[in-house]
Amino acid sequence: MLKINRQTDYAVRVVLALAKRGETARSSSAEIQQEMQIPKSFMGRIVAQLAQAGLVLTFPGRDGGLSLPRDPASISLREVVEVFEGPFYLSECLATGRDADCPFSAYCPVRSKWGRVQAAMVREMNAINFRELAEEAQRALLYVSPISVLQP
């Protein structure tokens, strides 16, 4: 089964929380951790990796916090996922670029299909940006009434 790991999911939440605030806004790690329900044990490592990849700016001190280094529209879902998962490959032969280990390398009817599926997934992940995700998250909040949340 193809699936992202928990740390990647939390990293997407961190960038989304910052995107909802806007490019220049600063927020504390604790605020984001609480808002996005990220366990404290994950938060520090996630922020460190995002900062190392240039996807989050960190500011130490009492008035410090986190912010985005650029417009959320220019940060793709693929960028964040690849920081934690590495490059996306559906098959080993697509990852290595060679099929010498495959007994069917002379003619493989499947490899080109894996390549098409992979290209479509990468294209979609590149097309999803954090400004759109933030706007969608804000719109979703408009449809949640306080009454529906309180009722079972």
FIVO-957376 format. One record per residue: residue in three letters; z, y, x of N, C-alpha, C, O in turn. Coordinates in steps of 0.001 Angstrom, whole numbers. Each point is the difference from the previous one (the first is absolute). Layout:
BEGIN
+--------+---------+---------+---------+---------+---------+---------+---------+---------+---------+---------+---------+---------+
! residu !     n_z !     n_y !     n_x !    ca_z !    ca_y !    ca_x !     c_z !     c_y !     c_x !     o_z !     o_y !     o_x !
+--------+---------+---------+---------+---------+---------+---------+---------+---------+---------+---------+---------+---------+
!    ala !       Z !       Y !       X !       Z !       Y !       X !       Z !       Y !       X !       Z !       Y !       X !
...
+--------+---------+---------+---------+---------+---------+---------+---------+---------+---------+---------+---------+---------+
//
This chain:
BEGIN
+--------+---------+---------+---------+---------+---------+---------+---------+---------+---------+---------+---------+---------+
! residu !     n_z !     n_y !     n_x !    ca_z !    ca_y !    ca_x !     c_z !     c_y !     c_x !     o_z !     o_y !     o_x !
+--------+---------+---------+---------+---------+---------+---------+---------+---------+---------+---------+---------+---------+
!    met !       0 !   -1173 !     838 !       0 !    1173 !    -838 !       0 !    1243 !     887 !     768 !      99 !     957 !
!    leu !   -1628 !     826 !   -1288 !     -17 !    1277 !     695 !     975 !     936 !    -691 !     -90 !     232 !   -1206 !
!    lys !    1012 !     296 !    1974 !     893 !    1004 !    -565 !     617 !     818 !    1125 !     166 !    -483 !    1121 !
!    ile !     166 !    1713 !   -1434 !     638 !     853 !     990 !    1473 !    -374 !      85 !     570 !    -533 !    -952 !
!    asn !      33 !     812 !    2085 !    1423 !    -314 !     143 !     855 !    1113 !    -604 !    -500 !    1078 !    -323 !
!    arg !    1757 !   -1348 !     180 !     929 !     936 !    -634 !      70 !    1326 !     751 !      57 !    1065 !    -615 !
!    gln !     -62 !   -1132 !    1932 !      76 !    1216 !     812 !   -1212 !     904 !    -258 !     141 !    1222 !     -49 !
!    thr !   -1306 !   -1803 !    -114 !   -1200 !     776 !    -302 !     134 !     678 !   -1354 !    -347 !    1172 !    -148 !
!    asp !     844 !   -1898 !    -831 !     213 !     567 !   -1333 !     954 !    1191 !      75 !    -245 !    1033 !    -624 !
!    tyr !    1320 !   -1173 !    1377 !     951 !    1100 !     151 !    -637 !    1186 !     723 !     270 !    1151 !    -342 !
!    ala !   -1111 !   -1423 !    1333 !    -678 !    1086 !     727 !    -913 !     786 !    -937 !     -55 !    1227 !      72 !
!    val !    -652 !   -1919 !    -936 !    -850 !     670 !    -986 !     862 !     887 !    -897 !    -398 !    1113 !    -345 !
!    arg !    1567 !   -1601 !     -29 !     909 !     791 !    -842 !     467 !    1266 !     713 !     106 !    1059 !    -618 !
!    val !     173 !   -1168 !    1922 !     447 !    1177 !     769 !   -1091 !    1064 !      13 !     266 !    1170 !    -275 !
!    val !   -1481 !   -1570 !     591 !   -1098 !     965 !      60 !    -275 !     567 !   -1391 !    -296 !    1187 !    -134 !
!    leu !     390 !   -2018 !    -898 !    -200 !     471 !   -1363 !    1065 !    1035 !    -390 !    -320 !    1025 !    -602 !
!    ala !    1563 !   -1291 !     941 !    1077 !     947 !    -313 !    -257 !    1343 !     664 !     199 !    1046 !    -618 !
!    leu !    -638 !   -1063 !    1863 !    -306 !    1247 !     702 !   -1228 !     680 !    -599 !     -40 !    1225 !    -106 !
!    ala !    -947 !   -2003 !    -282 !   -1213 !     564 !    -606 !     320 !     687 !   -1325 !    -598 !    1026 !    -325 !
!    lys !    1527 !   -1579 !    -437 !     379 !     625 !   -1269 !     621 !    1372 !     225 !     -90 !     866 !    -870 !
!    arg !     715 !    -654 !    2020 !     647 !    1268 !     314 !    -977 !    1016 !     575 !     249 !    1203 !     -65 !
!    gly !   -1355 !   -1673 !     627 !    -993 !     894 !     597 !      40 !     -49 !    1509 !     980 !    -440 !     602 !
!    glu !   -2058 !     898 !      -3 !    -192 !    -112 !    1446 !    1078 !     690 !     830 !     408 !    -538 !    1030 !
!    thr !      55 !    1688 !   -1438 !     924 !     766 !     835 !    1477 !    -231 !    -348 !     882 !     462 !     725 !
!    ala !    -609 !   -1164 !   -1812 !    1395 !    -207 !    -427 !     704 !   -1005 !     909 !    -601 !    -962 !     477 !
!    arg !    1876 !    1209 !    -255 !     847 !    -921 !     765 !     988 !    -661 !    -930 !     513 !     612 !    -937 !
!    ser !    -256 !   -1878 !    1218 !     997 !    -743 !    -758 !     793 !    -850 !     966 !    -511 !    -434 !    1032 !
!    ser !    1755 !     202 !   -1374 !     816 !    -857 !     857 !    -361 !   -1459 !    -232 !    -480 !    -377 !   -1070 !
!    ser !     716 !    -420 !    2073 !    -212 !   -1443 !    -128 !     844 !    -569 !   -1123 !    -445 !    -875 !    -744 !
!    ala !    1673 !    1381 !     624 !     907 !    -506 !   -1032 !    -539 !     273 !   -1399 !     122 !    -847 !    -885 !
!    glu !    -717 !    2024 !     674 !    -588 !     322 !   -1313 !   -1132 !    -957 !    -343 !     -74 !    -531 !   -1108 !
!    ile !    -796 !     324 !    2070 !   -1148 !    -880 !    -232 !     459 !   -1432 !    -181 !    -496 !    -715 !    -870 !
!    gln !    1436 !     303 !    1685 !     537 !   -1358 !     -95 !     554 !    -260 !   -1395 !    -263 !   -1045 !    -595 !
!    gln !    1026 !    1992 !      81 !     595 !    -159 !   -1324 !   -1069 !      57 !   -1092 !     -23 !    -853 !    -888 !
!    glu !    -854 !    1846 !     947 !   -1039 !     158 !   -1021 !    -908 !   -1218 !     -95 !    -354 !    -436 !   -1095 !
!    met !     -20 !    -109 !    2247 !    -958 !   -1099 !      27 !     654 !   -1383 !     101 !    -684 !   -1013 !     144 !
!    gln !    2015 !     990 !    -220 !     765 !   -1249 !       5 !    -350 !    -890 !    1194 !    -339 !   -1175 !    -138 !
!    ile !     438 !    1795 !    1313 !    -276 !    -695 !    1254 !    1333 !    -329 !     651 !     829 !     894 !     172 !
!    pro !    -598 !   -2143 !     195 !    1257 !    -342 !     666 !     172 !     782 !    1307 !    -956 !     208 !     748 !
!    lys !    2179 !     213 !    -498 !     304 !     798 !    1192 !    -411 !    -725 !    1278 !    -422 !     629 !     970 !
!    ser !     546 !   -1945 !    -974 !    -328 !    -784 !    1191 !   -1482 !      94 !     361 !    -358 !    -235 !    1155 !
!    phe !    -497 !     564 !   -2090 !   -1432 !     133 !     261 !    -413 !    1427 !     351 !    -945 !     207 !     761 !
!    met !    1642 !     759 !   -1307 !    -456 !    1386 !      36 !    -256 !     526 !    1411 !   -1062 !     566 !     258 !
!    gly !    1999 !    -739 !     641 !    -144 !     524 !    1359 !   -1213 !    -560 !     722 !    -753 !     740 !     633 !
!    arg !     566 !   -2045 !    -729 !   -1149 !    -627 !     667 !   -1321 !     463 !    -599 !    -969 !     237 !     721 !
!    ile !     940 !    -110 !   -2035 !   -1230 !     423 !    -669 !    -366 !    1420 !     414 !   -1148 !     278 !     345 !
!    val !    2121 !     609 !    -381 !    -258 !    1394 !     385 !    -443 !      71 !    1461 !    -913 !     754 !     335 !
!    ala !    1548 !   -1527 !     522 !    -371 !       9 !    1419 !   -1447 !    -445 !     195 !    -738 !     617 !     768 !
!    gln !     332 !   -1666 !   -1447 !   -1372 !    -484 !     133 !   -1006 !     994 !    -592 !   -1064 !     231 !     576 !
!    leu !    1402 !     346 !   -1712 !    -889 !     996 !    -599 !    -137 !    1220 !     912 !   -1090 !     553 !     143 !
!    ala !    2192 !    -140 !     466 !     -28 !    1149 !     914 !    -823 !    -322 !    1243 !    -791 !     826 !     455 !
!    gln !     974 !   -2012 !      87 !    -750 !    -408 !    1186 !   -1505 !     -35 !    -292 !    -812 !     295 !     876 !
!    ala !     451 !    -651 !   -2094 !   -1406 !     -57 !    -394 !    -552 !    1374 !    -390 !   -1193 !     139 !    -272 !
!    gly !    2060 !     868 !     246 !    -441 !    1347 !    -348 !    -165 !     232 !   -1493 !    -691 !     933 !    -410 !
!    leu !    1316 !   -1769 !    -403 !    -118 !     132 !   -1451 !    1183 !     724 !    -628 !     -37 !     350 !   -1179 !
!    val !    1097 !    -123 !    1974 !    1189 !     721 !    -458 !     507 !     838 !    1164 !     -32 !    -435 !    1151 !
!    leu !     498 !    1634 !   -1456 !     666 !     833 !     997 !    1496 !    -105 !    -230 !     458 !       5 !   -1142 !
!    thr !     297 !     -99 !    2211 !    1454 !     -57 !    -120 !     594 !    1239 !     659 !    -460 !     455 !    1048 !
!    phe !    1497 !      77 !   -1693 !     691 !    1179 !     502 !    1482 !    -321 !      70 !     629 !    -234 !   -1032 !
!    pro !     -57 !     219 !    2237 !    1418 !    -334 !     134 !     905 !    1167 !    -408 !    -447 !    1136 !    -159 !
!    gly !    1683 !   -1446 !       3 !     991 !    1045 !    -262 !     350 !     160 !   -1461 !    -540 !    -673 !    -877 !
!    arg !    1467 !    1593 !     647 !     535 !     237 !   -1332 !   -1070 !     405 !   -1004 !      32 !    -437 !   -1150 !
!    asp !    -970 !    1260 !    1571 !   -1080 !     439 !    -882 !   -1278 !    -792 !     229 !   -1086 !     433 !    -386 !
!    gly !    1217 !   -1575 !    1007 !   -1159 !    -829 !     327 !    -534 !    -748 !   -1194 !     158 !     430 !   -1143 !
!    gly !    -779 !   -1529 !    1410 !    -543 !    -824 !   -1069 !   -1364 !    -532 !     366 !    -357 !    -115 !    1173 !
!    leu !    -397 !    -208 !   -2209 !   -1329 !    -568 !     157 !   -1010 !     858 !    -742 !     322 !     630 !   -1007 !
!    ser !   -1540 !    -611 !    1513 !   -1095 !     640 !    -721 !   -1297 !    -678 !     423 !     -34 !    -781 !     951 !
!    leu !   -1013 !    1094 !   -1672 !   -1314 !    -524 !     346 !    -646 !     892 !    1048 !     199 !    1214 !     -23 !
!    pro !    -961 !   -1787 !     933 !    -652 !     798 !    1040 !   -1282 !     673 !    -460 !    -519 !     888 !     676 !
!    arg !       5 !   -1315 !   -1838 !   -1255 !     561 !    -498 !     -81 !    -190 !   -1514 !     867 !    -623 !    -613 !
!    asp !   -1908 !    1164 !      39 !    -227 !     -76 !   -1431 !      35 !   -1463 !    -458 !    -658 !    -846 !     606 !
!    pro !    1414 !     537 !   -1661 !      67 !   -1381 !    -498 !   -1370 !    -564 !    -397 !    -191 !   -1216 !       0 !
!    ala !    -754 !    2086 !    -335 !   -1343 !    -460 !    -350 !    -716 !    -610 !    1203 !    -956 !    -758 !    -164 !
!    ser !    1413 !    1085 !    1363 !    -651 !    -529 !    1202 !     705 !   -1230 !     563 !    -366 !    -493 !    1066 !
!    ile !    1370 !       0 !   -1775 !     715 !   -1208 !     430 !    -371 !   -1122 !    -963 !     296 !      66 !   -1193 !
!    ser !    -947 !   -1093 !    1726 !    -449 !   -1102 !    -855 !    1035 !   -1121 !     -40 !     834 !    -149 !     892 !
!    leu !    -924 !    -614 !   -1942 !     854 !   -1179 !    -127 !    -236 !    -951 !    1169 !     937 !    -623 !     499 !
!    arg !   -2182 !     514 !     -67 !    -326 !    -889 !    1120 !     766 !     401 !    1264 !     513 !    -863 !     713 !
!    glu !    -433 !    2165 !    -434 !     705 !     452 !    1203 !    1438 !    -505 !      26 !     468 !    -526 !    1010 !
!    val !     214 !     692 !   -2117 !    1409 !    -396 !     -68 !     133 !   -1510 !      90 !     850 !    -504 !     733 !
!    val !   -1674 !    -219 !   -1465 !      76 !   -1463 !       8 !    -256 !    -542 !    1397 !     700 !    -909 !     444 !
!    glu !   -1687 !    1447 !     251 !    -336 !    -533 !    1323 !    1057 !     276 !    1058 !      61 !    -711 !    1002 !
!    val !     772 !    1727 !   -1201 !    1103 !     234 !     943 !     939 !   -1207 !      -3 !     524 !    -383 !    1046 !
!    phe !    -315 !    -207 !   -2204 !     974 !   -1085 !    -133 !    -629 !   -1389 !     -40 !     651 !    -982 !     356 !
!    glu !   -1895 !     888 !    -779 !    -654 !   -1302 !    -134 !   -1043 !    -265 !    1078 !    -403 !   -1145 !     209 !
!    gly !     -33 !    2193 !     472 !   -1107 !    -150 !     930 !   -1315 !      76 !    -757 !      -7 !     159 !   -1220 !
!    pro !   -1106 !    -270 !    1935 !   -1305 !      57 !    -669 !    -134 !   -1132 !   -1018 !     547 !   -1088 !     180 !
!    phe !   -1271 !    1367 !   -1232 !    -161 !    -947 !   -1095 !   -1187 !    -918 !     254 !   -1125 !     473 !     156 !
!    tyr !    1362 !   -1783 !    -112 !   -1055 !   -1000 !     139 !     267 !   -1147 !    -946 !    1107 !    -536 !     -46 !
!    leu !   -2120 !     161 !    -705 !     138 !   -1132 !    -919 !     -99 !   -1335 !     711 !     576 !    -990 !    -450 !
!    ser !   -1301 !     956 !    1558 !    -249 !   -1252 !     698 !      64 !     227 !    1506 !    -290 !    1091 !     489 !
!    glu !     669 !   -2122 !     226 !      77 !      82 !    1459 !   -1360 !     346 !     612 !     -69 !     746 !     977 !
!    cys !   -1008 !   -1286 !   -1550 !   -1315 !     285 !     574 !    -378 !    1469 !    -161 !    -776 !     527 !     798 !
!    leu !    1310 !     140 !   -1814 !    -242 !    1426 !    -156 !     861 !     806 !     968 !    -402 !    1072 !     453 !
!    ala !    1574 !   -1585 !    -142 !     916 !     689 !     911 !    -519 !     -24 !    1432 !      68 !    1004 !     709 !
!    thr !    -578 !   -2137 !    -293 !    -444 !    -129 !    1390 !   -1413 !     504 !     206 !    -392 !     314 !    1124 !
!    gly !    -374 !    -234 !   -2199 !   -1382 !     429 !     130 !    -906 !   -1087 !     545 !   -1190 !     218 !     228 !
!    arg !    1757 !   -1368 !     -28 !    -805 !   -1130 !     488 !     436 !   -1238 !    -758 !    1133 !     -96 !    -472 !
!    asp !   -2030 !    -826 !     367 !     335 !   -1215 !    -726 !    -171 !   -1229 !     882 !    -384 !   -1065 !    -484 !
!    ala !     671 !    1210 !    1788 !    -148 !   -1101 !     935 !     932 !   -1162 !    -332 !    -322 !   -1149 !     301 !
!    asp !    1465 !    1427 !    -914 !     945 !   -1060 !    -329 !    -346 !    -725 !   -1287 !     636 !    -995 !    -347 !
!    cys !   -1617 !    1478 !    -344 !    -368 !    -570 !   -1299 !   -1102 !   -1041 !     178 !   -1025 !     287 !     617 !
!    pro !    1222 !   -1475 !   -1141 !   -1049 !   -1027 !     132 !   -1253 !     340 !    -814 !   -1038 !    -637 !     181 !
!    phe !    1116 !    1603 !   -1052 !   -1137 !     382 !    -832 !    -604 !    1335 !     425 !    -681 !     657 !    -787 !
!    ser !     932 !    -257 !    2037 !    -421 !    1330 !     442 !   -1513 !     194 !      -7 !    -470 !    1131 !    -124 !
!    ala !    -298 !   -2202 !     252 !   -1450 !     145 !     -24 !    -459 !     571 !   -1345 !    -906 !     832 !     -59 !
!    tyr !    1536 !   -1285 !   -1000 !    -280 !     566 !   -1319 !    1246 !    -155 !    -861 !     363 !   -1111 !    -387 !
!    cys !     266 !    2194 !      99 !    1192 !     -24 !    -841 !    -274 !     800 !   -1264 !    -145 !    1220 !      64 !
!    pro !      74 !   -1877 !   -1195 !    -267 !     730 !   -1238 !    1201 !     811 !    -489 !    -142 !     843 !    -886 !
!    val !    1315 !   -1092 !    1452 !    1210 !     654 !    -484 !     304 !    1291 !     760 !     491 !     962 !    -590 !
!    arg !    -778 !    -934 !    1892 !     385 !    1144 !     831 !    -525 !    1326 !    -553 !     746 !     975 !     -85 !
!    ser !   -2005 !    -937 !    -286 !    -554 !    1261 !    -503 !     678 !     417 !   -1308 !     146 !    1190 !    -277 !
!    lys !     262 !   -2168 !    -518 !     696 !     314 !   -1260 !    1387 !     550 !     288 !     433 !     962 !    -634 !
!    trp !     274 !   -1574 !    1595 !    1306 !     545 !     405 !    -184 !    1433 !     479 !     815 !     869 !    -312 !
!    gly !   -1867 !    -619 !    1056 !    -258 !    1343 !     506 !    -221 !    1004 !   -1123 !     480 !    1130 !      79 !
!    arg !   -1199 !   -1527 !   -1119 !    -224 !     891 !   -1144 !    1302 !     301 !    -735 !     261 !    1143 !    -374 !
!    val !     553 !   -2179 !     170 !    1283 !     196 !    -690 !     906 !     897 !     839 !     641 !     912 !    -523 !
!    gln !    -593 !   -1178 !    1821 !     823 !     813 !     893 !    -466 !    1452 !      -2 !     824 !     911 !     -78 !
!    ala !   -2119 !    -686 !     162 !    -536 !    1365 !      10 !     363 !     730 !   -1289 !     334 !    1184 !      31 !
!    ala !    -398 !   -1880 !   -1155 !     351 !     627 !   -1285 !    1477 !     378 !     -30 !     357 !    1075 !    -481 !
!    met !     493 !   -1945 !     988 !    1438 !     277 !      -5 !     322 !    1171 !     929 !     775 !     885 !    -363 !
!    val !   -1353 !    -877 !    1533 !     229 !    1095 !     946 !    -527 !    1314 !    -576 !     642 !    1042 !     136 !
!    arg !   -1802 !   -1091 !    -774 !    -571 !    1200 !    -617 !     949 !     554 !   -1073 !     225 !    1209 !     -65 !
!    glu !     321 !   -2081 !    -763 !     930 !     428 !   -1046 !    1287 !     574 !     589 !     504 !    1017 !    -476 !
!    met !      28 !   -1670 !    1516 !    1229 !     494 !     629 !    -225 !    1355 !     663 !     899 !     841 !      18 !
!    asn !   -2095 !    -627 !     527 !    -341 !    1306 !     585 !    -137 !    1069 !   -1073 !     310 !    1167 !     238 !
!    ala !    -774 !   -1561 !   -1416 !    -244 !     957 !   -1083 !    1289 !     442 !    -688 !      17 !    1038 !    -662 !
!    ile !    1041 !   -1794 !     803 !    1272 !     346 !    -640 !     768 !     916 !     939 !     356 !    -394 !    1111 !
!    asn !    -100 !    1625 !   -1563 !     754 !     925 !     845 !    1314 !     368 !    -688 !     176 !    -205 !   -1201 !
!    phe !     726 !     745 !    1989 !    1350 !     245 !    -494 !     118 !    1223 !    -909 !     977 !     105 !    -741 !
!    arg !   -1915 !     800 !     771 !      33 !    1088 !    -982 !    -266 !    -579 !   -1392 !     704 !     323 !    -957 !
!    glu !   -1717 !   -1173 !     851 !    -298 !    -634 !   -1281 !    1168 !    -847 !    -489 !     348 !      37 !   -1181 !
!    leu !     252 !    -795 !    2084 !    1138 !    -831 !    -379 !    1169 !     860 !    -490 !     666 !    -345 !    -976 !
!    ala !    -426 !    1454 !    1656 !    1089 !     900 !    -405 !    -280 !     611 !   -1368 !     900 !      95 !    -835 !
!    glu !   -2135 !     316 !     605 !    -364 !     574 !   -1302 !     135 !   -1037 !   -1103 !     471 !     307 !   -1095 !
!    glu !    -882 !   -1528 !    1384 !     132 !   -1076 !    -985 !    1468 !    -298 !    -293 !     369 !    -251 !   -1147 !
!    ala !     458 !     278 !    2176 !    1435 !    -227 !    -194 !     609 !    1095 !    -864 !     838 !    -281 !    -857 !
!    gln !   -1248 !    1516 !    1072 !     507 !    1119 !    -805 !    -440 !    -132 !   -1453 !     790 !     241 !    -912 !
!    arg !   -2052 !    -626 !     692 !    -496 !    -192 !   -1370 !     756 !   -1128 !    -697 !     298 !      95 !   -1190 !
!    ala !       9 !   -1150 !    1917 !     724 !   -1128 !    -587 !    1371 !     439 !    -489 !     487 !    -500 !   -1013 !
!    leu !     143 !    1440 !    1729 !    1310 !     500 !    -411 !     -77 !     759 !   -1311 !     977 !      36 !    -749 !
!    leu !   -2117 !     570 !     456 !    -161 !     741 !   -1242 !      37 !    -918 !   -1216 !     330 !     441 !   -1101 !
!    tyr !    -666 !   -1711 !    1293 !     -56 !    -942 !   -1113 !    1298 !    -755 !    -213 !      95 !    -810 !    -922 !
!    val !     892 !    1053 !    1742 !    1294 !    -659 !    -144 !     937 !     968 !    -698 !     398 !    1017 !     568 !
!    ser !     -57 !   -1337 !   -1785 !     924 !     878 !    -726 !    1426 !    -432 !     286 !     256 !   -1188 !     197 !
!    pro !     677 !    2130 !    -172 !    1398 !    -348 !     248 !     530 !    -978 !   -1038 !     846 !    -837 !     318 !
!    ile !   -1322 !     927 !   -1538 !     469 !    -894 !   -1059 !    -428 !   -1431 !     281 !     797 !    -923 !    -169 !
!    ser !   -2048 !     717 !     597 !    -479 !   -1366 !     246 !     724 !    -628 !    1181 !     149 !   -1221 !      55 !
!    val !     301 !    2035 !     883 !     725 !    -525 !    1155 !    1404 !    -446 !    -412 !     515 !    -988 !     524 !
!    leu !     100 !    1705 !   -1453 !    1359 !    -319 !    -406 !      80 !   -1157 !    -979 !    1025 !    -679 !     -71 !
!    gln !   -2082 !     445 !    -680 !      35 !   -1068 !    -987 !    -358 !   -1330 !     645 !    -835 !     -41 !     904 !
!    pro !    1456 !   -1055 !   -1356 !    -331 !   -1324 !     558 !   -1375 !    -467 !    -386 !    -415 !   -1090 !     394 !
+--------+---------+---------+---------+---------+---------+---------+---------+---------+---------+---------+---------+---------+
//
